[in-house]
Amino acid sequence: QVQLVQSGAEVKKPGSSVKVSCKASGGTFSSYTISWVRQAPGQGLEWMGRIIPILGIANYAQKFQGRVTITADKSTSTAYMELSSLRSEDTAVYYCARDRSPGDSTGFDIWGQGTMVTVSS
Amino acid sequence: EIVLTQSPATLSLSPGERATLSCRASQSVSSYLAWYQQKPGQAPRLLIYDASNRATGIPARFSGSGSGTDFTLTISSLEPEDFAVYYCQQRSNWPEILFTFGPGTKVDIK
């Protein structure tokens, strides 16, 4: 049974960057896409971008273009999300999530436990 | 960008009642729609994928329907553990694969 285990909570200054990791254990990593989704306190879910680890190809929501970078290390089955130029509005829980199928389908069936990122001066 | 609208924002019901949640897309998403349940302090849980398919381990009281722009999640008889927030999510394939979520519907106890 695949699990996604994320890195721990972070506190960052405005203008800095944060890099969150998401390690897959117990199953295949590279065949599935990994997305990053964030949730500000008391708010809804917001998709940020995704990566196909086997190809190393990522794409991003327009809102985050130029500020987010998603990468993957196949050798360690770990995906990363780096967000730069942080501002207070980036304070949120950041989740990684796996597509349930590598094919033509939709639905994220496995989620990480979430990483709280707090941006504060 | 395809925008999803969910209604109602809040649904107040009693255990045993039927819940009907709506999700409308600003343009057709075919059947590329999923539903999630989220409880406080927890990650979302996939309920329905591709509009009408229950995910692994999801009870039969949850069902999804619709295609194109109008979708419905039905909970046939609410159990105490079903009181939560529900989100729909769509996938668009052109010019690249992108996802968006709806704003959510909170199902609370009447």
Contacts between the chains, C-beta under 8 A, distances in Angstrom:
chain1	res1	chain2	res2	distance
A	35	B	99	6.8
A	37	B	44	7.9
A	37	B	101	7.7
A	44	B	87	6.6
A	44	B	101	6.1
A	44	B	102	7.6
A	44	B	103	5.1
A	44	B	104	5.0
A	45	B	36	7.7
A	45	B	38	7.8
A	45	B	44	6.6
A	45	B	87	5.6
A	45	B	89	7.6
A	45	B	101	4.3
A	45	B	104	7.7
A	46	B	101	6.8
A	47	B	89	7.7
A	47	B	98	7.5
A	47	B	99	4.2
A	47	B	100	6.2
A	47	B	101	6.4
A	50	B	97	7.1
A	50	B	99	7.6
A	59	B	96	5.0
A	59	B	97	6.8
A	59	B	98	7.3
A	61	B	98	6.6
A	61	B	99	8.0
A	62	B	1	6.8
A	95	B	43	5.8
A	95	B	44	7.7
A	97	B	43	7.9
A	97	B	44	7.9
A	100	B	46	6.8
A	100	B	49	5.9
A	100	B	55	7.1
A	105	B	32	7.9
A	105	B	49	6.3
A	105	B	50	5.6
A	106	B	32	4.5
A	106	B	33	6.7
A	106	B	34	5.1
A	106	B	49	6.1
A	106	B	50	6.2
A	106	B	89	7.0
A	106	B	90	7.2
A	106	B	91	3.9
A	106	B	99	7.5
A	107	B	34	4.0
A	107	B	46	5.2
A	107	B	48	7.6
A	107	B	49	3.1
A	107	B	50	6.9
A	107	B	55	6.6
A	107	B	89	7.8
A	108	B	34	7.4
A	108	B	36	7.9
A	108	B	44	7.6
A	108	B	46	6.1
A	108	B	89	7.7
A	109	B	46	4.8
A	109	B	49	7.6
A	109	B	55	6.0
A	109	B	56	7.3
A	111	B	43	3.9
A	111	B	44	6.2
A	111	B	45	7.8
A	112	B	43	6.9
A	113	B	43	6.4
A	114	B	43	5.8
